[in-house]
């Protein structure tokens, strides 16, 4: 891992420089079972390997995370920004996301509620089962993407909301997709969501 905060509270951390990781389940930033931290990264995150992550929050609440830089990832089942069982976090990223590999997701919230995520930049993804933004069993989140989402590959989605309720999602930009069974916006078993796309 580039930086791990484990079982800590109320830490303030700043990194000025790039983070490069290589290997199975590697991560640029990993916050686990922690709360109230403020983390700022001014630089790029480059990861390679399957099940690799750019920024991961697991069982982490009330954290503020800022990334000013790009995330470049190669490998299957990899996520750029991943919140899992994490609530009330604010994540801001200014930069582009480049991802290659199957089952790759740029931004995913899973079993996570009441988070605010602001992303400014473009998302480019190649590979099957790829997603720009995916919400799974996550409620009350506010997500804003200012930039374009481009996906190529079978079963690829620009935005997917699955079993998630009461979320507000804003995309200011275009969704471009290619591949069989590709969807720009897909909502499944979800109620009371507000989704706005300003673009094509």
Secondary structure, DSSP 4 states (H G I P E B T S, - for coil): --EEEES-BS-EEEEES-EEEESTT-EEEEEES-BS-EEEEES-EEEESTT-EEEEEES-BS-EEEEES-EEEESSS-EEEEEES--S-EEEEES-EEEESTT-EEEEEES--S-EEEEES-EEEESTT-EEEEEES--S-EEEEES-EEEESTT-EEEEEES--S-EEEEES-EEEESTT-EEEEEES--S-EEEEE--
